[in-house]
Each structure stands twice: as structure tokens, then as C-alpha cells.
């Protein structure tokens, strides 16, 4: 009997669970804010707004009026706030009589711009069009017969597809290489995708795809589809449905997700939002997004309870937040990629600074200590231990130096992403590096260094507040070539990353990562003339793998976002000069040094894949390369003391030339000799998933200090560990 009751309870549990989890998630809805009459003295019909657009700065609104073939232009005293529209001083522009008339009255519907506002496009439902070049971006008031772009009398309703009977919607992709035309007929409801051989030239098109929306937008004699729009990266498509002189039935905005940006063949329908404003059903004709997708503006052309020819303003709780909300995915993932690139650059940069320091201290052999102990916990490598230690002892006999210990602290602040396609980001970086190295024959160097870093990126206009990354990096470095002319140095490193995504101080996503990287540095040993400047060149390359993770979102998001595992390559090359004032540099003297480099970032575009748990539709986003060209300047000083210690401070500025990004860094370094009661060891166990350990011991007066770190080079699960042990023996 107990078993039967248990089975019934278990069945009811699964039944309830299934019903609970299979229930439709609540859709995201725009928040109505206010309305504005676009007419003077409340008189209807002029304008009769069937097309609405706005400048990116929110200071001007354009309304296309289909009853009188005119464009009405309004100034907004407060950007994006329609309550400040200057209706009394609006500018009215007539499109008739310019040599390329649109059509008869009551058919002119849409006004669109290219990506920089230097072209304006007017379209009518009958497929007629009029295009203009604008000498000043968005200056529609300047159009005339001389600004017209000839389109050879093409009828765009029939030019690329036979499925369009009444053209009610029009859009471009971001670079103008694709055009989209929607059919507003009661029975077809198609959206046609056209490839343009010349960007923003609608007459250069070739048919690509037809998206049949009939399965979603049910045919109705009193309703037809209207304008179309995309979100900023082309992974969401929006289509409106309109009442035809019937304000008692609901209208909607329909939303699709696109697996491939701007490719209608990859569209998957998500859901619809019932349009309402001020508590009323609206007969919406024209509409547009504003304020980077955080605003929605709708226009009414037929009478409703609020009157005719009104503009309605809505706030969106997230960018393009109709039906579904998604974080600014590009900003989140690009922040993670930028951090991975920064970790590689910081590690290689500091190691090469160490080579510079050694070069400045060639004559200070007493900075090195006398003790080294190498431990190898592996049967295969154990036989090499004695030979290696014997080799190190022989090096001492050949006037080589023993191992020396050094530390390096860093603080960096900066800003990246000041451009339309990327969310601005504030950057803070803190780190500490501990290393040990040894001089070999012919002035060559070998060494190892461990760095712990913490990178914080603040996303200023994103529901996600911060990307916080902890990293632990192991660097092995050495001199490949050293002679009178050049020094050719190399670093090989691995890093383990832990990335936390935070919103309002709460962790909404956790991601692990690992990377391998290398850097090559070529430094001339001869100054240019008498200037104390030496030429230098550097190459840097890395491969990073970030694990799959789930973004648990924020309030208002009906589902979680799952990001697939991401593997990408990054790199750069640089050339420049270094300055060193090495004359008379000895104990208690100050040496000034600096550098100036041009850096070319050759990292290619990076694709990443994500999906929402509500619809489980995978979408591919592309992060375009940016800050390709950079300048880096460094200036600092160093002092060598009698007690075999050196102290140095450097300020560094990395300035992006491709955009207004920058990063300021302050480096503080201390290098000192080790005593005989210290021990440094590097351990490697290839049979245990490549377990590597770096360990430092020091015997002090009252206690023993031991710092060690281990990392699995090829573990399937990212793993690293850092330990600090203080002990006392009696």
C-alpha cells in the first residue's frame, strides 16, 4: 500500500512539474508613458502619420503624412521626450513636384534613413519611391529636385517578388547590403528579403528570401500588416498588424528571433504583444525605436478614444524589449573577450619589462642568490633531475648567476567601447606577479613567474552591472638569441580564469576559462645615434576557451540565456622605440626609462552562440573587431639601492586610434636578492593531467613561510590553487 501511495505522489509531482514548467512565460511588455497630438489646435488629418522616424540623438522626429504627401519635422526640446515636441513651429516639407513623385494621395507611408543619415528614403504602398542625398545628416528640410537619387522608375512592389500587393513596411540591415519589404495585403502578409549589390541602393537588388507570416498573422479583412524593424544586431524581427477603420479589435507587434543576423530564412516566431496605450486599443500605422532601443514610438492614423493622429511614447525595460528581453549580449561577451586579451597582454608586457630591467642591471651580479631546488614528481622525468641540477651547478662555474626573486604590482583604469555598436565600459585591473629567473651563458635568461589578477569591467548602460574576472597565470620565459646586436626573448604562458557576471551586486552568471599564449620580443642592443633610443618589436598570440554558462538574467526577463562554449584566437604585433638613460647607473642612482609603441590588433571577428530557455532558439552573434590601431606610451624611473634592492614606478597609457578607448596603468616593482635560507621550486607531473606547481619557501626568525600554486595544464575541468602557509617548529 505504501508503495502505491508513493507512486501516486510521485506521479502527481511529475504531472505538476510538467504543467508548471511547460506553462507559457509572461511576455515582456512596453510601458506606456505619454501621448502627444501631432497636429496644431487638435485638427485631424494633417499630418496623417503612417511613417515615423527619429534622429539617433532624439532631438528631431519625422512624420510621413499619406494624405498630403508631406513630411512633418518636429524639434524636441528634451531628447526622446515627445511632450517637448514643438508642434507650433514644425517644419513641413512637400515631396510633390520634385521630379520623381511618389504616388497619388493616401498612399505614401514610410520614411527611412541610411546608417549615417546622409540618405533619406520615402516609400508608398503602391511601390513608388523617392530617394535623396543629404549634405547634412538628417536634414530632410533641404531636399529638392537637385538632391534626388534616380531609381529608374522601379516599382518596388513588383520588382523583386510577385508576393507583394500592398507595400506597408520597409527596412535595411546595418550596412545597407540587404533590404526588406513587407506586404500589407489582407491575405498574404509576406516579408521579402533583397540582396543589394550597392549598399543603400534599392535599385541594385536581387531577390533572396520570402518569409511567409500567414501562419502567425491570421488573415482578416479588417486588419493588415504594417511596418517592420530589427533590433541593433539583426537577431530579432518586429512586424506590426493594423486595424483598418476598426478600433474595437486588438492589434499586435509580432516578434521573431533570427538564428543568423538579418537572415529571414533563419527566423523563428516567438510571440506577440497586444498594442495598447493610455488604456485604449490603438490603430497603429507608423512606429520606430529610439534611445538605443530603450524607447518605442507609435502613431495612430485612424480615430480611437484618444483622438486621431497621435504619437505614443513607451519605455522599454531592456533594449528592444518587446515580448522578450535579452541583455546586451555583445557587451557582455566582448567584455569577457577583452579581459582575456588584457590578461595575455599584461603577462607578456610585464615579463618583457623584466628583460629590460635585467639589461639595465647587467653589471649587478650580486642581485642573485645561491640556492635552487628543482623537484620533479614523475617517474619519467625523475632521471633528468640530477642532470639538470648538475647542469645548473656547472653554470655557476662559468660565471653565470643563481636564481633571483622579483615582484611586480600593477593598477590599471580605463574606458573602452565609446561607439554606437558597443556599450561603454569602465575598466579596473589589479594584479601582483612573483617571479624568479637566472642568468645563463652568453647573457641569456630563463625564468618563471606567477601572476594573480582581478579585472573589473563596469557596463554603464546594461542591466548587467559588472564583469568580474579572477585570473592565475603561469609564465615561463627565456632568451632565445643574445648578442651584441639584438636580444630575442620569448614567453610561454597558461592562465585559468573565473568570470562572474553581476547585476545589482548579485551574481547572475559564472563562467570558467583557460588560455595558452606566447609572446616574442625583439630588442636592439644599439641605440639610434646619440638619442639613447633603441628599436623594439613584439608579437603576441593566444588561444582562449570559455566554458558554457547560463545568464540567469534580471527582473523582467522571461527566460535565462545560455551561452555555448567559446574558443577564440587573439593577437597583435607592435613596433616602437625604448628609452634608457644607463650612463653612470649604479647604486643610489635613478634611471629614467620609457617607450613608445604602435600596436596593431589582428584579432578577427568572433562568433558566439546563445539561446533563450523560453524558446530554445540558438542565435549566432558576431563581435566585430575594434581598436585595431593603438598607441602605447610608457614612462618611469628606477632606483638601485646599496642593499641589493631595486624599486621602480612606471606609468603607461594605451590609446585606441580606431575609437576613443584608453587604459591608464601604474606599475610598481620591487626586486631583491634571496638569502641562502630560501628555496624556489617548479614541479611538473605530466601523467596527472599536466599538474604544474610553483613553490617558494623562506625560513624566518620565528616562523617558516611557504607560498605555492598548482594548475592542471590539460584538465577537462579548469583547476588551479593558491596556498599560503605559515608554520613554526619547536
C-alpha positions in Angstrom: 0.0 0.0 0.0 2.8 2.4 0.9 4.4 1.7 -2.5 1.2 2.5 -4.3 0.8 5.8 -2.4 4.4 6.7 -3.1 3.9 6.0 -6.8 0.7 8.2 -6.9 2.5 11.0 -5.1 5.5 10.7 -7.5 3.1 10.7 -10.5 1.3 13.9 -9.2 4.7 15.5 -8.6 5.8 14.9 -12.2 2.4 16.0 -13.5 2.5 19.2 -11.6 6.1 19.8 -12.5 5.4 19.3 -16.2 2.4 21.7 -16.1 4.4 24.2 -14.2 7.4 24.2 -16.4 5.5 23.9 -19.7 3.3 27.0 -18.9 3.9 29.9 -21.2 6.3 32.5 -19.7 4.9 36.1 -19.3 5.9 38.2 -22.3 7.8 41.5 -21.8 5.6 44.5 -22.5 6.4 48.1 -23.3 5.5 50.6 -20.5 3.2 53.3 -21.7 4.4 56.8 -20.8 2.6 59.5 -22.6 0.9 60.7 -25.9 1.2 63.8 -28.0 -1.1 65.3 -30.6 1.0 66.0 -33.8 -1.5 68.5 -35.1 -1.9 72.2 -34.5 -5.0 73.1 -32.5 -6.0 69.4 -32.4 -7.2 69.4 -36.0 -7.1 65.9 -37.5 -5.7 64.7 -40.9 -2.6 66.9 -41.2 -0.4 65.1 -40.7 -1.9 61.7 -41.0 1.1 59.7 -39.6 1.7 56.5 -41.4 5.5 56.7 -41.0 7.6 57.8 -38.0 11.3 58.1 -37.6 13.8 59.9 -35.2 17.4 61.1 -35.2 19.8 59.0 -33.1 20.2 61.9 -30.6 16.4 62.1 -30.1 16.2 65.8 -31.0 14.1 65.6 -34.1 11.1 63.5 -35.1 9.9 62.9 -38.7 6.3 62.0 -39.6 5.3 60.9 -43.1 1.8 62.0 -43.9 0.0 60.0 -46.6 -3.0 62.3 -47.2 -0.9 65.3 -48.4 2.4 63.8 -49.5 4.4 65.8 -46.9 7.0 65.2 -44.2 6.4 67.0 -40.9 9.6 67.7 -38.8 9.4 68.4 -35.1 12.1 69.6 -32.7 12.2 68.0 -29.3 13.5 70.4 -26.5 14.3 67.3 -24.4 15.7 64.5 -26.4 13.4 61.5 -26.8 10.6 63.2 -24.8 7.6 63.8 -27.0 5.9 66.1 -24.5 8.5 68.6 -25.6 7.7 68.4 -29.4 7.4 71.9 -30.8 4.2 71.4 -32.7 3.6 75.1 -33.3 7.0 75.6 -35.0 7.1 72.3 -37.0 8.7 72.3 -40.5 6.6 70.9 -43.3 8.4 69.5 -46.4 6.5 68.8 -49.6 7.6 65.7 -51.7 5.5 66.6 -54.7 6.9 68.4 -57.8 10.5 67.4 -57.3 10.7 65.4 -60.5 10.2 61.9 -59.0 6.7 62.0 -57.5 5.8 59.2 -55.1 2.2 58.4 -56.0 -1.3 59.6 -55.5 -2.5 60.9 -52.1 -3.3 58.4 -49.3 -0.5 56.0 -50.4 2.8 57.5 -49.1 3.7 55.6 -46.0 7.3 55.3 -44.8 10.4 57.4 -44.2 13.8 55.7 -43.6 17.5 56.7 -43.4 20.8 55.0 -44.1 23.1 54.3 -41.2 24.6 57.8 -41.0 21.6 59.9 -42.1 23.1 61.1 -45.4 20.4 59.5 -47.4 16.6 59.6 -46.9 14.1 57.1 -48.5 10.3 57.7 -49.0 8.1 54.7 -50.0 4.5 54.4 -50.9 2.1 51.4 -50.5 1.9 51.2 -54.4 5.7 50.6 -54.6 6.7 54.0 -55.7 9.7 55.6 -54.1 11.7 58.8 -53.8 15.3 59.0 -52.5 17.5 62.0 -51.7 21.2 62.7 -50.8 21.5 64.9 -47.7 24.6 67.2 -47.5 23.9 67.5 -43.7 22.8 64.2 -42.0 19.1 64.1 -41.3 18.5 67.5 -42.9 15.2 66.5 -44.6 14.2 70.1 -44.9 16.9 70.6 -47.5 15.5 68.1 -50.1 14.9 69.5 -53.6 14.9 68.3 -57.2 18.7 68.5 -57.2 19.1 66.1 -54.3 17.0 63.3 -55.8 18.7 59.9 -56.5 17.2 58.4 -59.6 15.7 55.0 -59.2 14.8 54.4 -62.9 11.1 54.3 -62.3 11.2 50.9 -60.5 8.1 49.7 -58.8 9.3 48.1 -55.6 6.0 46.3 -55.0 6.7 44.0 -58.0 10.4 44.5 -58.8 11.8 41.6 -56.6 8.8 39.5 -55.8 5.2 38.8 -57.0 4.0 38.3 -53.5 3.7 42.0 -52.5 0.4 43.5 -53.3 0.5 46.5 -50.9 3.9 47.6 -49.6 3.4 48.7 -46.0 6.9 48.1 -44.4 10.5 48.8 -45.3 13.9 48.3 -43.6 17.6 47.9 -44.3 20.2 45.9 -42.4 23.0 47.7 -40.6 25.4 48.1 -43.6 22.7 48.6 -46.3 23.6 45.4 -48.2 20.1 43.9 -47.6 16.6 45.4 -47.9 13.3 44.1 -46.6 9.8 44.9 -48.0 6.6 43.8 -46.2 3.2 43.1 -47.8 0.3 44.7 -46.0 -2.4 42.9 -48.1 -5.1 41.2 -46.0 -4.4 37.7 -47.4 -0.6 37.4 -48.0 1.4 39.1 -45.2 4.9 38.3 -46.7 8.3 39.9 -45.9 10.7 39.8 -48.8 14.5 39.9 -48.3 16.5 41.5 -51.1 20.3 41.5 -51.5 21.7 44.8 -52.7 24.9 44.8 -54.8 25.4 48.5 -53.9 24.8 49.4 -50.2 21.7 51.5 -49.7 20.8 51.4 -53.4 17.3 49.8 -53.6 17.5 49.6 -57.4 20.5 47.2 -57.2 18.7 44.3 -55.6 18.3 40.6 -56.2 15.6 38.5 -54.5 16.9 36.3 -51.7 14.1 35.0 -49.5 10.4 35.3 -48.7 9.2 35.0 -45.1 5.6 33.8 -45.1 4.0 35.1 -41.9 0.4 33.8 -42.6 0.8 31.1 -40.0 1.3 33.8 -37.4 -0.6 36.8 -38.7 -4.1 35.4 -39.4 -5.8 36.9 -42.5 -8.6 39.3 -41.6 -10.5 41.8 -43.9 -10.3 44.5 -41.3 -6.6 44.1 -40.5 -3.3 44.1 -42.4 0.4 44.1 -41.5 2.4 47.3 -41.3 6.0 48.4 -40.8 8.9 46.2 -39.9 12.1 46.7 -37.8 15.1 44.8 -36.4 17.0 45.1 -33.2 20.5 46.5 -33.3 22.2 43.3 -34.3 19.6 41.8 -36.5 18.7 38.8 -34.3 15.1 40.0 -33.6 12.5 41.0 -36.2 9.4 43.0 -35.4 6.2 43.3 -37.5 3.0 45.3 -36.7 -0.6 44.5 -37.5 -3.0 47.3 -38.0 -6.8 47.9 -37.8 -8.5 49.2 -40.9 -11.1 51.7 -39.6 -11.9 49.3 -36.8 -10.7 50.4 -33.4 -12.6 47.8 -31.3 -10.3 44.9 -32.2 -6.8 44.3 -30.9 -3.7 44.9 -32.9 -0.2 43.4 -32.2 3.5 43.6 -32.6 4.9 40.1 -33.7 8.4 39.1 -32.8 10.7 36.5 -34.5 14.2 35.5 -33.5 16.8 35.0 -36.2 19.5 32.3 -35.9 21.6 34.3 -38.4 21.5 38.1 -38.1 19.3 39.7 -40.8 18.7 36.4 -42.5 14.9 35.8 -42.7 15.5 32.2 -43.7 16.6 31.6 -40.1 13.6 33.3 -38.5 11.7 31.5 -35.7 8.5 33.0 -34.4 8.4 33.8 -30.6 5.2 35.6 -29.6 3.2 38.8 -29.9 2.4 41.9 -27.9 -1.1 43.4 -27.9 -0.7 47.1 -28.6 -2.4 49.4 -26.2 -1.8 53.0 -25.0 -3.4 55.1 -22.3 -5.8 52.2 -21.6 -7.1 52.1 -25.2 -6.7 49.8 -28.2 -4.7 51.7 -30.9 -4.9 51.7 -34.6 -1.1 51.9 -35.1 0.3 52.7 -38.5 3.9 54.1 -38.1 6.3 53.2 -35.4 10.0 53.3 -34.6 12.5 52.5 -31.8 14.6 55.2 -30.1 17.3 55.8 -27.5 19.4 52.7 -28.4 16.3 50.5 -28.3 15.1 51.8 -24.9 12.1 53.7 -26.3 9.2 52.8 -28.6 7.1 55.4 -30.5 3.7 54.5 -32.2 1.5 56.7 -34.3 -2.3 56.4 -34.9 -3.9 57.2 -38.2 -7.5 56.2 -37.5 -9.7 57.5 -34.8 -9.5 56.0 -31.3 -10.6 57.0 -27.8 -7.7 59.4 -27.5 -8.4 61.0 -30.9 -6.8 60.7 -34.3 -3.1 61.3 -35.4 -1.5 60.9 -32.0 2.1 59.9 -31.1 2.5 57.4 -28.2 5.7 57.0 -26.3 6.7 53.9 -24.4 9.7 53.0 -22.1 11.2 49.6 -22.6 12.7 47.7 -19.7 15.6 46.4 -21.8 17.0 47.2 -25.3 14.3 46.4 -27.9 12.3 44.8 -25.1 9.0 43.7 -26.8 7.9 40.1 -26.0 11.4 39.0 -24.9 14.3 40.7 -23.1 17.9 39.9 -23.6 20.9 41.5 -22.0 23.3 43.5 -24.2 24.8 40.1 -25.2 27.6 41.7 -27.3 28.7 43.9 -24.5 28.8 41.0 -22.0 30.7 38.6 -24.3 33.0 41.3 -25.7 33.9 42.3 -22.1 34.9 38.7 -21.4 37.0 38.6 -24.6 38.6 42.0 -23.9 39.5 40.7 -20.4 41.1 37.5 -21.9 43.1 39.7 -24.3 44.1 42.0 -21.5 45.4 39.1 -19.3 47.6 37.9 -22.1 49.0 41.4 -22.8 49.6 42.2 -19.2 51.5 39.0 -18.6 53.7 39.3 -21.7 54.3 43.0 -21.1 55.5 42.5 -17.5 57.8 39.7 -18.5 59.4 41.8 -21.2 59.7 44.6 -18.7 61.7 42.2 -16.6 64.1 41.6 -19.5 64.5 45.4 -19.8 65.3 45.5 -16.1 67.9 42.8 -16.4 69.5 44.6 -19.3 69.8 47.7 -17.2 71.4 45.7 -14.4 73.9 43.6 -16.4 76.7 44.5 -14.0 74.9 43.8 -10.8 75.6 40.1 -10.4 75.2 40.3 -6.6 71.4 40.6 -7.0 71.2 36.9 -7.5 71.2 34.3 -4.7 72.8 30.9 -4.5 70.1 28.3 -3.9 67.8 26.4 -6.2 66.0 23.2 -5.8 64.1 21.6 -8.6 61.6 18.9 -7.8 60.0 16.5 -10.4 57.3 14.2 -9.1 57.1 12.0 -12.1 59.0 8.7 -12.9 59.6 9.7 -16.5 61.3 12.9 -15.6 63.0 11.8 -12.4 66.0 10.6 -14.2 66.6 14.1 -15.6 66.6 15.7 -12.2 70.3 15.1 -11.3 71.5 16.0 -14.8 69.5 19.3 -14.7 70.8 20.2 -11.3 74.3 19.3 -12.3 74.0 21.5 -15.3 72.8 24.4 -13.1 75.9 23.9 -10.9 78.2 23.9 -13.9 76.6 27.2 -15.0 77.8 28.7 -11.7 81.3 27.7 -12.5 81.0 29.5 -15.9 80.3 32.9 -14.2 76.6 32.5 -14.5 74.3 33.8 -11.8 72.0 31.9 -9.4 68.2 32.5 -9.2 66.8 35.9 -8.2 63.4 36.7 -7.0 61.3 39.7 -8.1 57.8 41.0 -7.6 55.6 43.3 -9.7 52.4 45.1 -8.8 50.0 46.9 -11.1 46.9 49.0 -11.1 45.1 50.0 -14.4 42.0 52.0 -15.1 40.4 52.8 -18.5 37.4 53.1 -20.7 36.5 51.2 -23.9 33.6 51.0 -26.3 32.6 54.6 -27.0 30.9 53.9 -30.3 27.4 53.2 -31.5 27.8 49.4 -31.8 29.2 48.8 -28.3 28.2 49.6 -24.8 30.7 51.9 -23.0 32.7 50.1 -20.4 34.8 51.3 -17.4 37.8 49.1 -16.7 39.8 48.5 -13.5 42.6 46.0 -13.2 44.7 45.0 -10.2 47.4 42.4 -10.1 50.5 41.0 -8.4 53.3 39.0 -10.1 56.0 37.0 -8.4 58.9 35.6 -10.5 62.3 34.1 -10.4 64.9 33.9 -13.1 68.5 33.1 -13.7 71.3 34.3 -16.0 72.8 31.6 -18.2 75.8 31.7 -20.6 76.1 34.4 -23.2 73.8 36.7 -21.2 70.8 34.6 -21.8 67.9 34.4 -19.2 65.5 31.7 -18.1 62.8 32.1 -15.6 59.2 31.6 -14.4 56.6 33.9 -13.0 53.2 33.6 -11.4 50.6 36.4 -11.6 47.2 36.8 -9.9 44.9 39.4 -11.4 41.5 40.8 -10.9 39.7 42.6 -13.8 36.5 44.5 -13.3 34.5 45.9 -16.2 31.5 48.2 -15.4 28.9 48.1 -18.2 27.3 51.5 -18.0 24.1 51.1 -19.9 23.4 47.5 -19.4 21.2 45.6 -16.9 24.4 43.6 -16.1 26.4 45.9 -13.9 29.8 44.2 -13.8 32.0 41.5 -15.3 34.5 40.4 -12.6 37.4 38.1 -13.6 39.9 36.4 -11.4 42.9 35.0 -13.2 46.0 33.0 -12.3 48.8 32.8 -14.9 52.0 30.9 -15.1 54.7 32.3 -17.4 57.9 30.5 -18.5 60.3 32.8 -20.2 63.8 32.9 -21.6 66.2 34.4 -24.1 66.4 32.7 -27.5 69.2 34.9 -29.0 71.5 37.3 -27.3 74.5 39.0 -29.0 76.0 42.5 -29.5 73.2 43.4 -31.9 69.9 42.1 -30.5 68.1 40.3 -27.7 65.4 38.0 -28.8 63.2 36.9 -25.9 60.2 34.6 -25.5 57.4 34.0 -23.0 55.1 31.0 -22.9 52.1 31.1 -20.5 48.9 29.5 -19.4 46.1 31.0 -17.5 43.0 29.9 -15.6 40.0 32.3 -15.5 37.0 32.6 -13.3 34.4 35.1 -14.6 31.5 36.3 -12.5 28.6 38.3 -14.1 26.9 40.6 -11.6 23.6 42.6 -11.7 22.8 44.9 -8.8 25.6 43.2 -6.8 24.2 39.7 -7.3 25.9 37.0 -9.4 23.7 36.2 -12.4 26.3 34.0 -14.3 29.5 32.2 -13.7 32.0 31.1 -16.4 35.4 29.3 -16.3 38.1 29.7 -18.9 41.6 28.7 -19.7 44.1 30.0 -22.2 47.6 29.4 -23.6 49.6 32.2 -25.0 53.1 33.2 -26.3 55.0 36.4 -26.8 58.1 37.2 -28.8 60.2 40.4 -28.2 63.0 41.7 -30.4 65.1 44.4 -28.8 68.1 46.1 -30.4 71.2 46.4 -28.3 72.3 49.5 -30.1 70.9 53.0 -29.7 69.8 55.1 -32.6 72.6 57.7 -33.0 73.1 59.6 -29.7 69.5 59.6 -28.8 69.6 56.7 -26.3 66.6 55.2 -28.2 66.6 51.5 -29.1 64.2 50.0 -31.7 61.9 47.2 -30.5 59.3 44.8 -31.9 56.8 42.4 -30.3 54.5 39.7 -31.4 51.7 38.3 -29.1 49.3 35.4 -29.7 46.8 33.5 -27.6 44.1 30.9 -27.6 41.3 31.2 -25.0 38.5 28.7 -24.3 35.5 29.9 -22.2 33.1 27.3 -20.8 29.3 27.2 -21.5 27.4 29.1 -18.9 23.9 30.4 -18.1 23.0 34.0 -17.6 20.1 34.0 -15.1 19.0 37.4 -16.2 17.3 40.1 -14.4 13.8 41.2 -13.4 11.5 41.3 -16.5 13.4 38.6 -18.4 11.1 35.7 -19.0 13.9 33.2 -19.6 17.6 32.6 -19.0 20.3 32.9 -21.6 22.6 30.0 -22.3 25.9 30.8 -23.9 27.7 28.0 -25.7 31.4 27.2 -25.1 33.5 29.7 -26.9 37.1 29.2 -28.3 38.8 32.2 -30.0 42.2 33.4 -31.0 43.7 36.9 -30.3 46.9 38.6 -31.1 48.8 41.7 -32.0 52.1 43.0 -33.4 53.8 46.1 -32.3 56.8 48.3 -33.2 58.4 51.2 -31.4 61.4 52.6 -29.5 62.6 52.4 -25.9 64.5 55.0 -24.0 67.0 54.2 -21.2 69.4 56.5 -19.5 72.0 53.9 -18.5 75.1 56.2 -18.1 76.5 56.2 -14.6 73.6 54.0 -13.4 74.8 52.5 -10.1 73.7 52.2 -6.5 71.6 55.0 -5.2 71.2 56.5 -8.7 67.9 57.0 -10.6 67.5 55.7 -14.1 64.7 57.2 -16.2 63.2 55.0 -18.9 60.2 54.9 -21.3 58.8 53.6 -24.6 56.5 54.5 -27.4 54.8 51.7 -29.5 52.4 51.3 -32.3 50.2 48.2 -31.8 48.1 46.5 -34.5 45.5 44.2 -33.1 44.9 41.5 -35.7 42.2 39.7 -33.8 39.5 38.7 -36.3 35.7 38.9 -35.8 34.5 36.4 -33.2 31.2 34.5 -33.5 29.4 33.2 -30.4 26.2 31.2 -30.0 23.5 31.7 -27.4 19.8 30.7 -26.8 16.9 31.7 -24.6 15.4 29.0 -22.4 11.9 30.2 -23.3 12.1 29.5 -27.0 15.4 27.4 -27.0 16.3 29.1 -30.4 20.0 29.3 -31.0 21.3 32.6 -32.3 24.8 33.4 -33.7 26.2 36.9 -32.8 29.3 38.4 -34.4 31.6 40.6 -32.4 33.4 42.9 -34.9 37.0 43.8 -34.3 37.6 47.2 -32.9 40.5 49.3 -31.6 42.6 47.7 -34.4 45.2 50.5 -34.2 46.6 51.6 -30.9 49.4 53.7 -29.4 51.1 52.8 -26.1 53.4 55.2 -24.2 55.3 54.4 -21.1 57.4 56.5 -18.7 59.0 55.7 -15.4 62.1 55.7 -13.2 64.1 53.1 -11.3 66.4 53.3 -8.3 69.1 50.8 -7.3 70.0 50.7 -3.6 73.1 49.5 -1.7 71.2 46.6 -0.1 70.8 44.9 -3.5 67.2 46.0 -3.8 65.6 48.0 -6.7 62.4 50.0 -6.7 60.7 51.2 -9.9 57.5 53.0 -10.9 56.1 53.3 -14.4 53.0 55.0 -15.9 51.6 53.6 -19.1 48.9 54.9 -21.5 47.2 52.7 -24.1 45.2 54.8 -26.5 42.9 53.4 -29.2 43.1 55.1 -32.5 40.1 53.3 -34.1 37.8 54.6 -31.3 38.0 56.6 -28.1 39.2 53.8 -25.9 42.1 54.1 -23.5 43.7 52.5 -20.5 45.9 54.1 -17.9 48.2 51.8 -15.9 50.6 52.3 -12.9 53.3 49.7 -12.3 55.2 49.3 -9.0 58.1 46.8 -8.9 60.4 45.6 -6.2 63.4 43.2 -6.9 65.7 41.8 -4.3 68.4 39.2 -3.6 67.5 36.0 -1.9 69.2 34.7 1.1 70.7 31.2 1.5 67.7 30.0 3.6 65.3 30.4 0.7 64.1 27.8 -1.8 62.4 28.1 -5.1 61.0 25.0 -6.9 59.0 24.3 -10.1 57.3 20.9 -10.2 55.7 19.2 -13.2 53.7 15.9 -13.4 52.6 15.2 -17.0 50.8 11.9 -16.0 48.5 13.8 -13.6 46.7 15.9 -16.2 49.8 18.0 -16.5 49.8 19.2 -12.9 52.3 22.0 -12.5 53.4 23.6 -9.2 55.3 26.7 -8.4 56.6 26.9 -4.8 58.6 29.4 -2.8 59.9 28.8 0.8 61.7 31.1 3.2 63.0 30.5 6.7 62.4 33.5 9.0 63.4 34.1 12.6 60.1 33.0 14.2 58.4 31.0 11.5 58.7 29.5 8.0 56.8 31.0 5.1 55.7 28.9 2.1 53.7 30.1 -1.0 52.7 27.6 -3.7 50.4 27.3 -6.6 49.3 24.4 -8.8 47.5 24.2 -12.1 46.3 21.3 -14.3 47.6 22.1 -17.8 45.3 19.7 -19.7 42.5 19.0 -17.2 38.9 18.8 -18.5 37.7 20.8 -15.6 39.6 24.2 -15.1 41.6 23.8 -11.9 44.1 26.0 -10.1 45.0 26.5 -6.5 47.0 29.1 -4.5 48.2 28.4 -0.9 49.9 30.4 1.8 51.3 28.5 4.8 53.0 30.0 7.9 54.4 27.4 10.3 56.7 27.3 13.4 59.0 24.5 14.6 59.8 23.9 18.3 
